[in-house]
Amino acid sequence: MESTPAVFAGTVFALFGAGLVLWTGARTVHRQPVADGVRPVASALLAGAFGAGSLALAAWCFGQL
């Protein structure tokens, strides 16, 4: 019963993190800004860090099963 919230949270974190990392990578490869009005390197690093953090949280949630 308690594993259901961990599976849901892990899935949400995994989908968000993977989507953010893929989107940031695609924008960076095409040399397009990740965020408007921000330095390109800083915005790409910050978005990538949040994506990696979300993937790490997903792994932690799935590890709690």
Buried (B, 14 or more C-beta within 10 A) or exposed (E): EEEEEBEEBBEBBBEBBBEBBEEBBEBBEEEEEBBEEEEBEEBBBBBBEBBEEBBEBBEEBBEEE
